Amino acid sequence: MTSQDLYATNKTFTDLGVHPDLCEVLTSQGIINAFPIQAMTIHDALAGRDVCGKAKTGSGKTLGFGLPMIQRIAATERLVVRDGGPARPRGLVLLPTRELCVQVHEVLEPLGAALGLHVNAVYGGADIERQVKSLRRGCDIIIATPGRLIDLGDRGELKVEGLDVLVLDEADRMADMGFMPQVEWVLRRIAEHPHQTLLFSATLDGAIDRLVKRYLTDPVFHEVASDTQTVSLMSHHFLTVHQMDRIKVAATICKSTGKTIIFCRTKRGADRLVEQLQKEGVNAAAIHGDLRQSQREKALADFSADRLPVLVATDVAARGLDINHVDCVMHWDPPEDHKAYLHRSGRTARAGSTGVVVSLLLWNQTIDAEIIMRRLALKRPIIEVFSNDPNLKDLANWDPTLEDSLR
């Protein structure tokens, strides 16, 4: 495997052999130089190799697999049959959540259009009939969640047997969320057809390693960004709070740190926290699986566009969040383990920027926090705070380890 610093690269997409029309679209968006995961994978993917990339969410994987997939499909002649039958895409991107599906589609759709390709998104929680109509208008590449893809296949609206390129993005998350049987449903159907597989994951062990060994052909491996690198870009705070003062502490932080994502363990807890924050004068909205897709999309759009300063999310919903320029991640409820801490915290300190991560701990949660810190090699004091503490208004620059007394 090769590895390199996450954001230090001076290679342009033209240097990597990306089609001029695609480079023109990227340039219009202000994207000139490639991130390392893109610089490492695009050349091999354009050459037709199976590629296995280890990289965190936010490291630039979408263009790393999207550009070569679009370019290779556009350059391949294929007889198109317009018989009113099922859609027969030539490229497929499988993702674990609808939010990530929407975001990847937003990135790839204009790139596909530049080379005359139809890029469709299909995911659960949305009108399936509308998605069927979209597929019937034209379908070269599909961005899909596994469940909805299989639903469309079972209805006879979609055939995957003729895929030229399959992308498995966030493969570790699909494994965590129980999607591996659906992923293998696709892999078995394309096994006899020559195709290229591009797999990206934060880890390559367990179910992912078995999948790579069974279904990928002589893959080339690339790795970017270790957990240590990711953690080092964040300012971590572990604060003990009193139950009656907890919401005021959270509100004080939210009012001072810019865009903030707060993680709760349950859907009901997320809704209740939104109500409490609003009573404290904080504009917040929730995102979780019980909300309508339109509500989730509006909350994400408002948050991304800086119209909403605080987003309260459950862990399942958070696995689809891919938003840059998040200033702070708050753990209202503790994560289940150190891996979940990294998944949540990784919503900030993206694309080379820094960020604040703060855990609000009740008295009986400090031992779990100490275990997480040990496993991540984090050495941070656990500090008792109250909502009138001036340090809460500048967490990015507060280093309690430099204080003579830790209260």
KEVOKOL-235598 format. One line per 2 residues: number of its first residue (from 1); for each residue y, x, z of N, C-alpha, C. Coordinates in steps of 0.05 Angstrom, whole numbers, plus 5000, padded with zeros to 4 digits. Example, Ala and Ser with C-alpha at 12.3 -4.5 7.8 and 13.67 -1.06 7.14 Angstrom:
2
1 = 4886,5264,5156,4910,5246,5156,4934,5264,5156 | 4955,5257,5142,4979,5273,5143,5001,5258,5157
end
This chain:
407
1 = 4976,5017,5000,5000,5000,5000,5025,5018,5000 | 5045,5007,4988,5071,5021,4989,5089,5005,5007
3 = 5107,5019,5020,5127,5005,5036,5153,5020,5034 | 5175,5006,5038,5201,5019,5037,5221,5002,5053
5 = 5244,5013,5057,5265,4998,5072,5271,4972,5059 | 5275,4951,5075,5275,4924,5064,5297,4919,5044
7 = 5321,4931,5047,5343,4922,5030,5356,4946,5015 | 5345,4970,5016,5357,4993,5003,5345,4996,4975
9 = 5358,4986,4955,5349,4990,4928,5373,4988,4909 | 5373,5005,4889,5395,5003,4869,5385,4996,4842
11 = 5360,4986,4840,5349,4978,4814,5360,4951,4806 | 5368,4948,4781,5377,4923,4771,5353,4908,4759
13 = 5356,4882,4753,5334,4867,4741,5330,4876,4712 | 5351,4886,4699,5348,4897,4673,5331,4922,4673
15 = 5334,4939,4694,5318,4962,4697,5288,4955,4700 | 5283,4932,4711,5255,4923,4716,5242,4910,4692
17 = 5257,4907,4671,5246,4895,4646,5248,4865,4645 | 5266,4853,4661,5270,4824,4661,5285,4816,4636
19 = 5278,4793,4625,5289,4784,4600,5320,4781,4602 | 5335,4789,4581,5364,4788,4583,5375,4760,4590
21 = 5363,4739,4580,5372,4712,4586,5369,4706,4616 | 5348,4715,4628,5344,4711,4657,5364,4728,4672
23 = 5369,4753,4663,5389,4770,4676,5416,4757,4675 | 5422,4744,4653,5448,4731,4650,5452,4708,4670
25 = 5430,4693,4675,5432,4671,4695,5436,4684,4723 | 5421,4705,4729,5424,4718,4755,5452,4729,4759
27 = 5463,4742,4738,5490,4753,4740,5511,4732,4745 | 5507,4709,4732,5526,4687,4737,5525,4677,4766
29 = 5503,4683,4780,5501,4675,4808,5508,4698,4826 | 5517,4720,4815,5525,4744,4831,5502,4761,4839
31 = 5479,4758,4826,5455,4773,4833,5451,4795,4813 | 5454,4820,4821,5452,4843,4803,5428,4861,4810
33 = 5429,4871,4835,5408,4890,4843,5385,4875,4856 | 5361,4886,4852,5337,4874,4863,5332,4883,4892
35 = 5321,4865,4908,5310,4872,4934,5284,4887,4930 | 5276,4903,4950,5252,4919,4946,5226,4904,4939
37 = 5222,4880,4951,5198,4865,4943,5199,4858,4914 | 5222,4853,4903,5226,4847,4875,5222,4872,4858
39 = 5234,4894,4867,5231,4919,4852,5203,4929,4851 | 5187,4923,4872,5160,4933,4873,5140,4915,4858
41 = 5145,4889,4857,5125,4871,4846,5130,4862,4817 | 5155,4861,4809,5161,4850,4782,5148,4866,4760
43 = 5149,4893,4762,5137,4909,4740,5107,4904,4738 | 5093,4903,4760,5064,4899,4759,5058,4870,4750
45 = 5074,4851,4759,5069,4823,4751,5074,4819,4721 | 5095,4832,4711,5100,4830,4682,5078,4843,4665
47 = 5065,4862,4677,5043,4876,4664,5017,4859,4665 | 5017,4837,4679,4994,4820,4680,4975,4825,4703
49 = 4983,4843,4722,4965,4849,4744,4966,4827,4765 | 4944,4823,4779,4944,4807,4803,4959,4823,4824
51 = 4977,4810,4838,4995,4823,4857,4992,4810,4884 | 4990,4827,4905,4988,4817,4932,5011,4830,4948
53 = 5031,4814,4956,5054,4824,4970,5055,4815,4998 | 5061,4834,5016,5064,4828,5044,5094,4830,5051
55 = 5106,4807,5056,5135,4806,5061,5142,4781,5076 | 5162,4783,5093,5171,4760,5108,5188,4740,5091
57 = 5190,4716,5101,5208,4696,5089,5236,4708,5090 | 5251,4704,5067,5278,4714,5066,5280,4742,5055
59 = 5258,4754,5046,5259,4781,5035,5263,4782,5005 | 5264,4758,4992,5269,4757,4963,5245,4752,4947
61 = 5224,4741,4958,5199,4737,4944,5201,4717,4921 | 5219,4697,4923,5220,4677,4902,5226,4689,4875
63 = 5245,4706,4873,5250,4720,4847,5228,4740,4841 | 5216,4751,4862,5195,4770,4857,5171,4759,4842
65 = 5165,4734,4847,5143,4721,4832,5154,4703,4810 | 5178,4691,4814,5188,4672,4795,5196,4684,4768
67 = 5210,4706,4769,5219,4718,4744,5196,4726,4726 | 5176,4741,4736,5154,4749,4718,5137,4725,4709
69 = 5134,4705,4726,5119,4681,4718,5133,4667,4695 | 5158,4662,4698,5174,4648,4677,5173,4665,4651
71 = 5178,4690,4653,5179,4707,4629,5153,4709,4615 | 5131,4712,4630,5104,4714,4617,5096,4687,4604
73 = 5102,4665,4617,5095,4639,4606,5111,4633,4581 | 5137,4640,4582,5154,4635,4558,5146,4652,4534
75 = 5134,4675,4539,5126,4693,4518,5098,4687,4507 | 5084,4669,4520,5056,4663,4511,5056,4638,4494
77 = 5046,4640,4471,5043,4617,4453,5021,4599,4463 | 5027,4574,4464,5007,4554,4473,5010,4529,4457
79 = 4988,4518,4447,4989,4492,4433,4994,4470,4453 | 5016,4456,4449,5023,4434,4467,5013,4408,4455
81 = 4997,4393,4471,4986,4368,4462,5002,4345,4475 | 5016,4329,4459,5031,4306,4470,5015,4281,4466
83 = 4995,4277,4482,4977,4254,4478,4981,4233,4500 | 5001,4236,4517,5006,4217,4538,4986,4221,4561
85 = 4969,4242,4560,4950,4247,4581,4962,4261,4605 | 4946,4272,4622,4956,4286,4646,4972,4311,4639
87 = 4990,4318,4657,5006,4342,4654,4987,4366,4656 | 4992,4386,4639,4976,4411,4640,4995,4435,4643
89 = 5004,4440,4667,5022,4462,4671,5009,4489,4665 | 5026,4508,4659,5016,4536,4654,5022,4554,4678
91 = 5040,4545,4695,5046,4560,4719,5046,4541,4743 | 5037,4551,4766,5037,4535,4791,5044,4553,4814
93 = 5063,4543,4830,5070,4556,4855,5063,4537,4878 | 5045,4546,4895,5037,4530,4919,5051,4540,4943
95 = 5063,4521,4959,5078,4526,4982,5070,4507,5005 | 5075,4515,5030,5065,4498,5052,5082,4474,5059
97 = 5108,4474,5052,5125,4452,5062,5143,4441,5039 | 5152,4417,5043,5169,4404,5022,5196,4418,5021
99 = 5207,4426,5045,5233,4439,5044,5232,4465,5027 | 5212,4481,5032,5209,4506,5016,5204,4500,4987
101 = 5189,4479,4981,5184,4470,4954,5211,4464,4940 | 5228,4449,4953,5254,4441,4941,5271,4466,4937
103 = 5271,4484,4956,5288,4508,4954,5279,4526,4931 | 5253,4530,4929,5242,4547,4907,5248,4534,4880
105 = 5245,4508,4878,5252,4494,4853,5281,4498,4846 | 5299,4497,4865,5327,4500,4859,5333,4528,4848
107 = 5318,4548,4857,5321,4575,4847,5310,4578,4819 | 5286,4568,4814,5271,4573,4790,5278,4554,4767
109 = 5288,4530,4773,5293,4511,4751,5314,4521,4731 | 5337,4532,4739,5356,4542,4719,5345,4566,4704
111 = 5328,4582,4717,5317,4605,4704,5297,4596,4682 | 5280,4577,4689,5261,4566,4669,5276,4553,4646
113 = 5297,4538,4651,5313,4525,4630,5324,4546,4611 | 5331,4570,4621,5343,4590,4604,5324,4599,4582
115 = 5297,4596,4587,5277,4604,4568,5262,4580,4557 | 5274,4556,4560,5263,4532,4549,5239,4520,4563
117 = 5236,4526,4589,5213,4516,4604,5222,4493,4623 | 5204,4473,4626,5207,4452,4646,5195,4461,4672
119 = 5211,4461,4693,5201,4468,4720,5203,4443,4738 | 5181,4434,4748,5180,4409,4764,5173,4416,4793
121 = 5181,4398,4811,5174,4401,4839,5160,4375,4847 | 5136,4378,4860,5122,4355,4871,5114,4361,4900
123 = 5119,4342,4917,5114,4346,4946,5112,4319,4960 | 5099,4319,4982,5095,4295,4998,5121,4285,5010
125 = 5122,4260,5017,5146,4248,5029,5166,4238,5009 | 5161,4242,4983,5178,4233,4962,5163,4213,4945
127 = 5178,4198,4928,5167,4177,4911,5148,4190,4890 | 5122,4184,4892,5103,4197,4874,5106,4186,4846
129 = 5114,4161,4842,5118,4150,4816,5141,4165,4801 | 5162,4171,4816,5184,4186,4803,5175,4214,4795
131 = 5158,4226,4812,5147,4252,4805,5129,4251,4780 | 5114,4230,4778,5096,4226,4754,5113,4224,4729
133 = 5135,4208,4730,5152,4205,4707,5164,4232,4699 | 5171,4248,4719,5182,4275,4713,5162,4292,4699
135 = 5137,4291,4708,5116,4307,4696,5111,4298,4667 | 5113,4273,4662,5108,4263,4635,5130,4270,4615
137 = 5154,4276,4626,5175,4285,4608,5172,4314,4599 | 5156,4329,4612,5151,4357,4605,5145,4373,4630
139 = 5125,4391,4628,5116,4405,4651,5104,4432,4643 | 5119,4453,4647,5109,4480,4642,5101,4494,4668
141 = 5117,4490,4689,5113,4503,4715,5116,4481,4736 | 5098,4481,4756,5100,4462,4778,5103,4478,4804
143 = 5122,4469,4820,5125,4479,4848,5115,4457,4866 | 5094,4462,4882,5080,4440,4895,5071,4447,4923
145 = 5069,4426,4939,5054,4428,4964,5025,4420,4958 | 5006,4431,4972,4978,4427,4965,4969,4397,4965
147 = 4977,4382,4986,4969,4355,4988,4978,4337,4964 | 5003,4339,4957,5013,4323,4935,5001,4332,4908
149 = 4996,4358,4905,4984,4368,4880,4956,4354,4877 | 4941,4353,4898,4914,4341,4896,4916,4311,4892
151 = 4936,4298,4905,4940,4270,4900,4944,4264,4871 | 4961,4280,4858,4966,4276,4829,4942,4282,4812
153 = 4926,4302,4821,4901,4308,4806,4881,4285,4809 | 4879,4274,4833,4860,4252,4837,4869,4227,4821
155 = 4895,4223,4816,4905,4201,4800,4902,4205,4770 | 4893,4229,4762,4891,4235,4734,4917,4242,4721
157 = 4937,4249,4736,4964,4255,4725,4968,4285,4721 | 4949,4301,4730,4953,4330,4729,4927,4345,4727
159 = 4926,4365,4709,4903,4383,4706,4912,4411,4710 | 4898,4426,4727,4906,4453,4733,4887,4474,4721
161 = 4866,4464,4706,4846,4483,4696,4856,4503,4676 | 4879,4497,4663,4889,4515,4643,4912,4533,4652
163 = 4915,4538,4678,4937,4554,4688,4935,4583,4678 | 4958,4594,4671,4960,4622,4664,4969,4639,4688
165 = 4986,4627,4705,4996,4641,4728,4995,4623,4753 | 4983,4632,4774,4982,4618,4799,4996,4635,4820
167 = 5015,4623,4835,5029,4637,4856,5022,4623,4883 | 5014,4638,4902,5009,4628,4929,5031,4641,4947
169 = 5051,4626,4955,5072,4636,4971,5069,4626,4999 | 5077,4643,5018,5073,4637,5047,5044,4630,5053
171 = 5026,4647,5042,4998,4641,5045,4989,4640,5074 | 5000,4657,5091,4993,4657,5119,5001,4631,5132
173 = 5023,4619,5124,5031,4594,5135,5013,4571,5126 | 5005,4572,5101,4986,4552,5091,4960,4553,5107
175 = 4952,4578,5114,4928,4581,5130,4932,4569,5158 | 4955,4575,5170,4961,4564,5197,4962,4534,5197
177 = 4971,4522,5175,4975,4493,5174,4950,4479,5162 | 4929,4494,5158,4904,4481,5150,4901,4475,5121
179 = 4917,4488,5104,4917,4482,5075,4897,4499,5059 | 4882,4517,5071,4864,4534,5056,4843,4519,5039
181 = 4832,4497,5049,4813,4482,5032,4826,4471,5007 | 4851,4462,5009,4865,4452,4985,4872,4475,4966
183 = 4879,4498,4977,4885,4521,4960,4860,4529,4945 | 4837,4529,4958,4812,4536,4945,4804,4515,4925
185 = 4812,4490,4929,4808,4469,4909,4820,4477,4882 | 4843,4488,4883,4856,4498,4858,4842,4523,4848
187 = 4837,4542,4865,4825,4567,4856,4798,4563,4843 | 4782,4545,4853,4756,4539,4841,4759,4528,4813
189 = 4779,4512,4809,4783,4499,4782,4793,4517,4761 | 4805,4539,4769,4815,4558,4748,4799,4583,4746
191 = 4777,4584,4761,4761,4609,4762,4751,4617,4735 | 4744,4598,4717,4733,4605,4691,4754,4610,4670
193 = 4779,4605,4676,4801,4608,4657,4816,4634,4663 | 4820,4652,4644,4835,4677,4649,4863,4670,4660
195 = 4869,4681,4683,4895,4675,4695,4904,4699,4712 | 4929,4698,4720,4940,4717,4738,4947,4704,4765
197 = 4941,4717,4787,4947,4707,4813,4967,4725,4828 | 4988,4714,4837,5008,4728,4853,5008,4716,4881
199 = 5001,4732,4901,4999,4722,4929,5018,4736,4946 | 5034,4721,4961,5053,4732,4980,5048,4720,5008
201 = 5049,4738,5028,5042,4729,5055,5054,4749,5075 | 5060,4739,5099,5070,4757,5120,5048,4773,5132
203 = 5023,4763,5130,5000,4778,5140,4978,4777,5119 | 4960,4796,5120,4938,4798,5101,4911,4800,5115
205 = 4909,4787,5138,4884,4788,5152,4871,4761,5153 | 4848,4759,5165,4834,4733,5169,4829,4719,5143
207 = 4837,4693,5142,4832,4676,5119,4845,4687,5094 | 4868,4700,5097,4882,4711,5073,4867,4734,5061
209 = 4856,4752,5078,4840,4774,5068,4816,4764,5053 | 4802,4744,5064,4779,4733,5050,4786,4720,5023
211 = 4809,4707,5023,4818,4694,4998,4824,4716,4977 | 4837,4737,4985,4844,4759,4967,4819,4771,4955
213 = 4799,4777,4972,4775,4790,4963,4758,4772,4945 | 4760,4746,4949,4743,4728,4934,4755,4720,4907
215 = 4782,4717,4907,4794,4704,4883,4813,4722,4867 | 4822,4744,4878,4840,4761,4863,4824,4784,4849
217 = 4833,4792,4826,4819,4812,4810,4835,4838,4811 | 4823,4859,4823,4835,4885,4824,4865,4884,4830
219 = 4873,4871,4852,4902,4867,4858,4915,4893,4866 | 4941,4895,4859,4958,4916,4869,4973,4906,4893
221 = 4974,4922,4914,4986,4914,4940,5013,4927,4944 | 5032,4911,4954,5058,4921,4961,5066,4909,4988
223 = 5079,4925,5004,5087,4915,5031,5116,4922,5036 | 5131,4903,5047,5159,4907,5054,5164,4895,5082
225 = 5177,4910,5099,5187,4901,5124,5166,4896,5145 | 5166,4912,5165,5148,4908,5188,5161,4889,5208
227 = 5145,4880,5227,5156,4863,5249,5178,4878,5264 | 5173,4905,5268,5193,4920,5283,5219,4921,5269
229 = 5219,4925,5242,5244,4925,5227,5258,4898,5230 | 5243,4877,5228,5255,4850,5229,5268,4845,5257
231 = 5253,4852,5278,5263,4848,5305,5288,4865,5310 | 5289,4889,5299,5311,4907,5305,5338,4898,5294
233 = 5337,4880,5275,5362,4869,5263,5374,4847,5280 | 5360,4839,5301,5369,4816,5317,5378,4826,5345
235 = 5397,4810,5356,5405,4814,5383,5391,4794,5400 | 5372,4803,5418,5355,4784,5433,5365,4780,5461
237 = 5366,4755,5470,5374,4748,5497,5354,4729,5509 | 5345,4735,5533,5327,4718,5548,5342,4709,5573
239 = 5349,4684,5574,5367,4674,5595,5353,4652,5611 | 5353,4655,5638,5342,4634,5655,5365,4615,5661
241 = 5359,4589,5659,5379,4568,5663,5368,4547,5682 | 5386,4532,5694,5378,4510,5712,5376,4485,5695
243 = 5357,4469,5702,5351,4444,5686,5376,4427,5682 | 5392,4423,5703,5415,4406,5701,5438,4419,5685
245 = 5438,4445,5682,5459,4459,5668,5451,4469,5640 | 5426,4463,5633,5414,4474,5609,5428,4465,5584
247 = 5434,4439,5581,5447,4429,5557,5475,4440,5554 | 5489,4444,5577,5516,4455,5575,5516,4484,5566
249 = 5495,4499,5575,5492,4527,5565,5488,4527,5535 | 5470,4509,5526,5464,4508,5497,5489,4500,5482
251 = 5504,4481,5492,5528,4472,5478,5549,4494,5477 | 5552,4509,5498,5571,4531,5499,5564,4552,5478
253 = 5539,4559,5475,5530,4578,5455,5535,4568,5427 | 5528,4542,5423,5531,4531,5396,5560,4531,5387
255 = 5578,4526,5405,5607,4524,5399,5619,4552,5393 | 5604,4573,5400,5615,4600,5398,5602,4618,5377
257 = 5578,4611,5368,5563,4630,5351,5560,4622,5322 | 5573,4601,5313,5570,4594,5285,5546,4578,5279
259 = 5534,4581,5255,5511,4565,5247,5487,4572,5265 | 5475,4551,5277,5454,4555,5297,5430,4536,5291
261 = 5406,4547,5292,5382,4531,5290,5369,4532,5318 | 5363,4508,5328,5350,4506,5355,5322,4495,5351
263 = 5302,4508,5364,5274,4499,5361,5265,4485,5386 | 5253,4461,5381,5240,4445,5401,5210,4443,5395
265 = 5195,4436,5416,5166,4434,5412,5158,4407,5400 | 5173,4386,5406,5164,4359,5397,5186,4345,5381
267 = 5178,4326,5365,5198,4310,5349,5216,4294,5368 | 5204,4282,5388,5220,4266,5407,5240,4284,5421
269 = 5231,4308,5428,5249,4327,5442,5272,4335,5424 | 5266,4339,5398,5288,4346,5379,5308,4324,5377
271 = 5299,4299,5375,5318,4276,5373,5335,4274,5399 | 5321,4277,5422,5336,4275,5447,5356,4297,5450
273 = 5349,4322,5442,5368,4344,5444,5393,4339,5426 | 5389,4328,5402,5411,4322,5385,5430,4303,5399
275 = 5420,4282,5411,5437,4263,5426,5452,4276,5448 | 5439,4294,5463,5452,4308,5485,5474,4326,5475
277 = 5468,4341,5454,5488,4359,5443,5513,4344,5432 | 5508,4321,5420,5530,4305,5410,5548,4295,5433
279 = 5536,4289,5455,5552,4281,5479,5569,4304,5489 | 5560,4329,5484,5575,4352,5492,5595,4361,5471
281 = 5598,4345,5450,5617,4352,5429,5607,4371,5408 | 5581,4373,5405,5569,4391,5385,5558,4373,5362
283 = 5566,4378,5338,5556,4364,5315,5528,4375,5307 | 5507,4360,5311,5480,4369,5306,5464,4347,5293
285 = 5443,4356,5279,5424,4337,5267,5396,4349,5269 | 5376,4331,5269,5348,4339,5273,5334,4341,5246
287 = 5313,4357,5245,5295,4357,5222,5266,4360,5231 | 5250,4340,5225,5222,4341,5233,5206,4322,5215
289 = 5180,4321,5219,5162,4307,5201,5164,4277,5201 | 5176,4265,5222,5178,4236,5223,5202,4225,5208
291 = 5220,4242,5200,5244,4234,5186,5238,4229,5156 | 5254,4211,5144,5251,4207,5115,5259,4232,5100
293 = 5247,4236,5077,5254,4260,5061,5284,4262,5056 | 5296,4239,5050,5325,4239,5044,5341,4249,5068
295 = 5332,4241,5093,5346,4250,5117,5343,4280,5120 | 5319,4290,5116,5314,4319,5119,5330,4335,5098
297 = 5331,4325,5074,5345,4339,5053,5376,4339,5058 | 5386,4317,5068,5415,4315,5075,5422,4335,5097
299 = 5405,4335,5118,5410,4354,5141,5410,4383,5131 | 5390,4390,5115,5389,4417,5105,5413,4424,5087
301 = 5420,4405,5069,5442,4409,5051,5468,4413,5067 | 5473,4396,5087,5497,4398,5103,5498,4424,5118
303 = 5475,4432,5129,5474,4457,5144,5478,4481,5126 | 5465,4481,5103,5469,4503,5084,5497,4506,5074
305 = 5511,4483,5071,5538,4482,5061,5559,4485,5083 | 5551,4491,5107,5569,4494,5130,5583,4469,5138
307 = 5573,4446,5130,5584,4420,5139,5572,4412,5166 | 5549,4423,5173,5535,4417,5198,5530,4444,5212
309 = 5541,4448,5236,5538,4474,5249,5512,4478,5263 | 5498,4456,5271,5474,4460,5287,5451,4443,5276
311 = 5428,4455,5272,5404,4442,5263,5383,4444,5284 | 5371,4422,5292,5350,4422,5313,5324,4416,5299
313 = 5304,4434,5301,5280,4433,5286,5255,4436,5303 | 5234,4423,5294,5207,4429,5305,5195,4452,5290
315 = 5173,4463,5301,5160,4486,5288,5150,4479,5260 | 5138,4456,5257,5126,4449,5231,5149,4447,5210
317 = 5170,4434,5216,5193,4432,5198,5205,4460,5193 | 5205,4476,5213,5218,4502,5210,5204,4521,5191
319 = 5178,4516,5186,5164,4534,5168,5173,4531,5139 | 5189,4511,5134,5200,4509,5107,5229,4517,5104
321 = 5241,4526,5126,5270,4532,5125,5274,4560,5113 | 5290,4560,5092,5297,4586,5079,5327,4585,5074
323 = 5342,4591,5095,5371,4588,5094,5384,4615,5102 | 5401,4625,5086,5415,4650,5092,5440,4644,5110
325 = 5450,4665,5122,5475,4664,5138,5472,4646,5162 | 5449,4646,5175,5446,4633,5201,5453,4653,5222
327 = 5473,4646,5239,5483,4665,5259,5466,4667,5284 | 5453,4645,5291,5439,4644,5317,5414,4627,5315
329 = 5392,4636,5327,5368,4620,5332,5365,4617,5362 | 5361,4592,5370,5358,4586,5399,5330,4574,5404
331 = 5316,4586,5422,5290,4575,5431,5295,4556,5455 | 5298,4530,5449,5302,4511,5471,5275,4508,5486
333 = 5254,4504,5471,5227,4505,5483,5214,4531,5474 | 5199,4544,5492,5188,4570,5485,5167,4568,5462
335 = 5166,4588,5445,5145,4588,5424,5118,4592,5437 | 5097,4585,5422,5070,4587,5434,5060,4616,5437
337 = 5070,4634,5420,5062,4662,5423,5083,4680,5408 | 5077,4706,5408,5096,4725,5396,5099,4721,5366
339 = 5078,4712,5352,5080,4707,5324,5098,4684,5318 | 5096,4663,5334,5113,4640,5331,5142,4647,5337
341 = 5146,4666,5357,5173,4675,5363,5185,4689,5338 | 5169,4705,5324,5179,4719,5301,5185,4699,5278
343 = 5167,4679,5274,5171,4659,5253,5198,4645,5258 | 5202,4635,5282,5226,4621,5289,5251,4639,5286
345 = 5249,4663,5299,5272,4681,5300,5279,4691,5272 | 5260,4691,5254,5265,4701,5227,5283,4684,5210
347 = 5293,4662,5221,5313,4645,5207,5340,4659,5207 | 5344,4678,5226,5369,4693,5226,5362,4722,5218
349 = 5383,4739,5216,5380,4767,5208,5365,4770,5182 | 5374,4754,5162,5362,4754,5136,5379,4769,5116
351 = 5366,4778,5094,5380,4792,5073,5397,4815,5083 | 5387,4830,5103,5401,4853,5113,5422,4848,5134
353 = 5428,4823,5140,5448,4817,5160,5436,4818,5188 | 5454,4815,5208,5444,4815,5236,5446,4786,5246
355 = 5435,4781,5269,5435,4755,5280,5429,4755,5310 | 5434,4732,5323,5429,4729,5352,5405,4711,5356
357 = 5388,4719,5374,5365,4702,5382,5366,4699,5412 | 5367,4674,5421,5369,4669,5450,5348,4649,5459
359 = 5335,4656,5481,5315,4639,5493,5326,4628,5519 | 5326,4601,5522,5335,4588,5546,5310,4581,5563
361 = 5307,4595,5585,5282,4594,5601,5287,4579,5627 | 5269,4561,5633,5268,4550,5660,5252,4569,5678
363 = 5253,4564,5704,5241,4583,5723,5212,4589,5718 | 5197,4569,5708,5168,4572,5704,5161,4582,5676
365 = 5180,4591,5660,5175,4600,5633,5180,4630,5630 | 5188,4644,5651,5195,4672,5648,5171,4690,5643
367 = 5148,4683,5655,5124,4700,5651,5116,4700,5621 | 5117,4676,5608,5110,4674,5580,5129,4691,5563
369 = 5155,4691,5571,5175,4707,5556,5169,4737,5559 | 5160,4745,5583,5154,4773,5587,5130,4782,5570
371 = 5110,4764,5567,5087,4770,5550,5095,4773,5521 | 5113,4755,5512,5123,4758,5484,5137,4784,5480
373 = 5154,4791,5499,5169,4816,5496,5151,4840,5496 | 5130,4840,5513,5111,4862,5513,5097,4866,5486
375 = 5089,4843,5475,5074,4845,5449,5091,4853,5426 | 5117,4849,5428,5136,4857,5407,5151,4883,5414
377 = 5143,4895,5436,5156,4920,5445,5186,4917,5448 | 5193,4893,5458,5222,4888,5464,5227,4893,5494
379 = 5247,4908,5500,5255,4914,5527,5282,4901,5533 | 5281,4877,5542,5306,4862,5548,5304,4850,5576
381 = 5326,4851,5591,5325,4839,5618,5326,4808,5615 | 5315,4795,5634,5318,4766,5636,5340,4760,5656
383 = 5361,4747,5645,5386,4743,5660,5390,4714,5668 | 5398,4709,5692,5405,4682,5701,5434,4676,5692
385 = 5439,4654,5679,5466,4647,5670,5473,4618,5677 | 5499,4613,5678,5509,4586,5681,5528,4580,5657
387 = 5533,4555,5652,5548,4548,5628,5577,4558,5628 | 5588,4567,5651,5615,4578,5651,5615,4608,5649
389 = 5593,4620,5643,5591,4649,5639,5605,4657,5614 | 5626,4675,5615,5641,4682,5591,5624,4697,5570
391 = 5602,4710,5579,5585,4724,5560,5572,4706,5539 | 5569,4680,5546,5556,4661,5527,5573,4657,5502
393 = 5599,4663,5504,5616,4660,5481,5616,4683,5462 | 5602,4705,5469,5601,4728,5451,5574,4742,5455
395 = 5552,4728,5450,5526,4739,5454,5520,4762,5435 | 5532,4762,5411,5527,4783,5392,5535,4811,5402
397 = 5556,4811,5420,5566,4836,5430,5560,4841,5459 | 5544,4823,5471,5537,4826,5499,5511,4842,5502
399 = 5513,4864,5516,5489,4880,5522,5486,4883,5552 | 5470,4865,5563,5467,4865,5593,5454,4890,5603
401 = 5440,4906,5586,5428,4931,5595,5448,4951,5603 | 5473,4948,5593,5494,4967,5600,5509,4961,5625
403 = 5503,4937,5637,5517,4930,5661,5505,4944,5685 | 5521,4950,5704,5511,4964,5728,5493,4946,5744
405 = 5499,4921,5745,5483,4902,5760,5474,4879,5743 | 5448,4872,5744,5438,4850,5728,5436,4825,5745
407 = 5456,4821,5760,5458,4797,5776,5433,4792,5793
end
